[in-house]
Amino acid sequence: MKSQLIKSFISAGTILVFSGFCSCIIAQNIGGAVKLSYKYPTDKAVKYLNSSTMVQVMDVQGQTMQTDVTSAFGCSVKSAGSADSNLKLEFTVDTIGQTSNSPMGGSGGAVQGVKGKSCILVLTPEGKITDMSGPASLTYSIDGSGETNLSQTVGDFFPRLPENPVKTGDTWNLTDSVLTTSTSMTMKTLDMSVNKLEGFETVNGIECAKVSIQHTGTMTMNVQNQGMDIFIKGPYTGTSEYLIAVKEGYLVKLTSATKLKGNLEITSMGMEMPIGIEMKGITEMK
């Protein structure tokens, strides 16, 4: 694509025609529909970088307290074989870190001692995690947040795919629940989503299906901090969009935005206050 002008023009025209032809073939597959499923390669890891932000706002006795959290997670994912009809995926941590800023000051930074460590996660071809024991066993500490484990990070890494073949314009509903635990926190989400196959596009030569999602659900969280039990619960709404390689079967990109409005309780002190949380994230192949 960076050769001489005439060759570039001819090549570009050829690529456009071929790309359109391939898209037509894909759209016509399986009676006009495609079956989306995860199938990560065994010989080469797919590398990702996830960046996310969270803004948490609380009303404490009439005063607004805002906390801003920025996180980064880089990993390599490849197939480690199969478990019955499911996929065994090897996750290797390339980088991980988190910083937070609040009226009480700042904390966090790069996490030490976990880079290069690997674990196994078991996933159905449609993206439902069936065994999280590997990520849960990989523990680490974040300055200012205490000890956690990798299940908190990879619990919603893979978007759920439709169980049946779909074509452009098709919609489908999914209900999913995720439970993640660590020594200091337990979090459960119940998610109900409306999904739509928007179409197909080519990203760096990879034919991808593009799916948009509208989310509603509830989140409950129990946190132990400085000897206190903190309980957070509330409904949330959100949107997300992902690209998945149709032939190769791996995630290419995921973006998400979520808003939660709920209550925070500190039972030992008899306190309850409103809390709002806004989260945005993006996961991309490197």
VOGU-3710 file (C-alpha; in Angstrom, 3 decimals, decimal comma):
1> mksqliksfi> 0,000/0,000/0,000  3,050/2,298/0,135  4,546/1,498/-3,285  4,386/3,573/-6,461  1,241/5,638/-7,108  -0,114/3,625/-10,049  0,582/0,284/-8,375  -1,027/1,562/-5,186  -4,123/2,673/-7,086  -4,475/-0,669/-8,838
11> sagtilvfsg> -3,776/-2,621/-5,655  -6,260/-0,537/-3,679  -8,944/-1,164/-6,289  -8,198/-4,878/-6,257  -8,316/-4,995/-2,462  -11,635/-3,146/-2,365  -13,190/-5,508/-4,879  -11,758/-8,574/-3,140  -12,793/-7,281/0,275  -16,332/-6,696/-0,944
21> fcsciiaqni> -16,378/-10,165/-2,491  -15,190/-11,753/0,768  -17,752/-9,797/2,782  -20,449/-11,040/0,446  -19,235/-14,632/0,857  -19,226/-14,284/4,652  -22,689/-12,708/4,709  -24,050/-15,536/2,581  -22,480/-18,266/4,714  -24,801/-20,557/6,714
31> ggavklsyky> -27,931/-19,382/4,947  -26,988/-15,709/5,130  -25,640/-15,913/8,688  -22,336/-16,550/10,454  -21,550/-18,501/13,611  -19,369/-16,420/15,907  -17,165/-18,368/18,315  -13,847/-18,081/20,110  -10,967/-20,179/18,732  -7,652/-18,675/19,866
41> ptdkavkyln> -4,471/-19,932/18,119  -1,990/-22,194/19,921  1,187/-21,155/18,105  1,070/-17,386/18,642  -0,363/-15,311/21,476  -2,748/-12,445/20,777  -1,591/-9,373/22,707  -3,984/-6,850/24,242  -3,897/-3,583/26,117  -6,872/-2,558/28,243
51> sstmvqvmdv> -7,208/1,006/29,532  -10,044/2,055/31,815  -11,196/4,974/33,929  -13,631/5,147/36,809  -15,136/8,241/38,424  -16,805/7,630/41,776  -18,875/10,408/43,378  -20,310/10,189/46,902  -22,438/12,584/48,903  -20,978/12,537/52,428
61> qgqtmqtdvt> -23,118/14,576/54,807  -23,875/17,117/52,100  -20,308/17,268/50,787  -19,322/15,818/47,418  -16,326/13,491/47,414  -14,919/12,388/44,045  -12,399/9,627/43,426  -10,775/9,102/40,015  -9,230/5,731/39,178  -7,159/4,922/36,081
71> safgcsvksa> -6,156/1,343/35,285  -4,058/-0,405/32,643  -3,765/-4,112/31,895  -1,658/-5,685/29,169  -1,806/-9,411/28,484  -1,072/-12,149/25,971  -3,709/-14,800/25,248  -3,338/-18,096/23,420  -5,003/-21,494/23,330  -3,754/-24,125/25,754
81> gsadsnlkle> -5,898/-26,911/24,331  -9,444/-27,909/25,158  -11,478/-29,025/28,150  -14,292/-31,167/26,769  -15,990/-28,819/24,277  -14,573/-25,662/25,881  -11,372/-23,683/25,343  -8,455/-23,578/27,754  -6,817/-20,171/27,378  -3,430/-19,204/28,750
91> ftvdtigqts> -3,324/-15,634/30,071  0,112/-14,073/30,569  0,366/-10,717/32,346  2,475/-8,232/30,378  1,723/-5,166/32,495  -0,743/-4,090/35,158  -1,195/-0,929/37,170  -3,689/1,370/38,824  -3,676/4,909/40,194  -6,336/6,709/42,202
101> nspmggsgga> -6,824/10,319/43,242  -9,251/11,622/45,861  -9,491/14,459/48,400  -7,451/12,173/50,683  -4,552/12,127/48,203  -3,197/9,847/45,498  -2,029/6,231/45,529  -1,183/3,332/43,271  1,197/2,776/40,398  2,623/-0,183/38,523
111> vqgvkgksci> 2,040/-3,563/40,177  5,241/-5,437/40,936  5,876/-9,169/41,009  3,143/-10,270/38,618  4,596/-9,422/35,198  5,249/-12,555/33,148  3,058/-14,811/35,284  0,500/-17,013/33,545  -2,722/-18,808/34,399  -5,357/-20,924/32,675
121> lvltpegkit> -8,956/-19,834/32,117  -11,660/-22,103/30,675  -14,148/-20,532/28,273  -17,051/-21,830/26,197  -16,904/-21,058/22,456  -19,642/-18,460/23,130  -17,594/-16,692/25,827  -19,035/-17,980/29,110  -16,272/-18,562/31,676  -16,651/-22,015/33,247
131> dmsgpaslty> -13,455/-22,150/35,330  -11,979/-19,025/36,930  -9,744/-20,833/39,439  -6,580/-20,025/37,472  -7,009/-16,223/37,438  -8,323/-16,307/41,030  -5,093/-17,965/42,185  -2,891/-15,233/40,668  -2,880/-12,657/43,475  -1,204/-9,269/43,762
141> sidgsgetnl> -1,480/-6,060/45,780  -2,359/-2,562/44,596  -1,120/0,342/46,675  -4,088/1,888/48,467  -6,521/-0,879/47,453  -5,146/-3,997/49,122  -4,839/-7,520/47,773  -6,802/-8,676/44,751  -6,467/-11,298/42,010  -6,655/-11,557/38,249
151> sqtvgdffpr> -10,280/-12,734/38,225  -11,294/-9,141/39,016  -9,674/-8,079/35,730  -10,557/-10,895/33,319  -14,074/-11,664/34,582  -15,655/-9,574/31,818  -12,767/-9,618/29,331  -14,652/-11,645/26,702  -18,007/-10,426/25,334  -20,685/-13,119/25,233
161> lpenpvktgd> -21,370/-14,301/21,690  -24,718/-15,473/20,262  -25,428/-19,183/20,505  -26,891/-19,319/16,987  -25,694/-18,039/13,599  -26,558/-14,376/12,995  -26,683/-12,028/10,023  -26,451/-8,244/9,715  -29,345/-6,571/11,518  -30,148/-9,545/13,760
171> twnltdsvlt> -30,717/-8,870/17,465  -30,609/-11,248/20,417  -31,015/-11,021/24,185  -28,576/-12,377/26,749  -28,668/-12,668/30,530  -25,377/-13,236/32,305  -24,022/-13,137/35,843  -20,422/-12,763/36,978  -19,122/-13,396/40,506  -15,567/-12,396/41,409
181> tstsmtmktl> -13,956/-12,631/44,829  -10,722/-11,661/46,543  -9,577/-11,401/50,152  -10,925/-7,843/50,398  -13,835/-7,752/47,944  -16,729/-9,767/46,544  -18,574/-8,425/43,511  -21,556/-9,821/41,635  -23,173/-8,421/38,518  -26,398/-9,509/36,849
191> dmsvnklegf> -26,427/-8,243/33,280  -29,265/-8,206/30,757  -28,335/-7,087/27,269  -29,796/-6,460/23,835  -27,221/-7,304/21,160  -27,165/-6,402/17,466  -24,897/-7,477/14,620  -24,212/-4,136/12,942  -22,258/-5,611/10,033  -18,733/-6,530/8,985
201> etvngiecak> -15,546/-4,536/8,571  -11,902/-5,260/7,853  -9,306/-4,296/10,471  -5,646/-4,695/9,468  -6,656/-7,326/6,940  -8,843/-9,246/9,410  -12,527/-9,666/8,568  -14,469/-8,771/11,726  -18,066/-8,865/12,880  -19,183/-5,679/14,642
211> vsiqhtgtmt> -21,675/-6,065/17,489  -23,304/-3,308/19,560  -24,830/-3,921/22,997  -27,266/-2,102/25,280  -26,889/-3,168/28,918  -29,060/-2,966/32,031  -28,405/-4,742/35,294  -27,512/-4,622/38,962  -24,208/-4,713/40,798  -23,580/-5,644/44,421
221> mnvqnqgmdi> -20,208/-5,280/46,086  -18,899/-6,097/49,564  -15,592/-4,450/50,445  -13,468/-4,755/53,576  -11,417/-1,608/54,126  -9,612/-0,521/57,286  -11,595/-2,989/59,366  -14,968/-1,808/58,049  -17,488/-3,698/55,931  -18,689/-1,522/53,059
231> fikgpytgts> -21,696/-2,564/50,977  -22,473/-1,029/47,575  -25,544/-1,874/45,517  -27,349/-0,275/42,621  -28,720/-0,554/39,091  -26,617/0,335/36,072  -27,006/1,059/32,388  -24,354/0,893/29,717  -23,318/0,444/26,128  -20,536/-1,544/24,545
241> eyliavkegy> -19,286/-2,494/21,118  -16,899/-5,197/20,027  -15,148/-6,529/16,961  -14,411/-10,246/16,681  -12,418/-11,935/13,937  -14,934/-14,076/12,050  -12,530/-16,743/10,776  -9,774/-16,592/13,398  -12,135/-16,447/16,383  -10,447/-13,913/18,653
251> lvkltsatkl> -11,447/-10,575/20,113  -10,087/-7,602/18,158  -11,521/-4,620/20,049  -13,966/-3,860/22,851  -15,213/-0,478/24,085  -17,634/0,059/26,956  -19,267/2,790/29,037  -21,283/2,152/32,201  -23,147/4,331/34,711  -24,303/3,157/38,134
261> kgnleitsmg> -26,444/5,002/40,669  -26,833/3,301/44,018  -26,159/3,420/47,716  -23,111/2,825/49,876  -23,603/1,449/53,379  -21,150/1,208/56,263  -23,112/-1,056/58,574  -20,839/-0,744/61,611  -21,348/3,034/61,617  -25,002/2,991/60,594
271> mempigiemk> -24,207/5,175/57,590  -25,823/5,153/54,157  -25,105/7,575/51,340  -25,810/7,873/47,599  -23,028/6,941/45,217  -22,569/7,345/41,478  -19,987/5,474/39,416  -19,066/6,042/35,772  -16,718/3,623/34,022  -15,209/3,671/30,549
281> gitemk> -12,886/1,118/29,038  -11,219/0,055/25,823  -9,451/-3,199/24,992  -7,457/-3,393/21,763  -5,073/-5,773/20,070  -1,504/-4,490/20,174
//
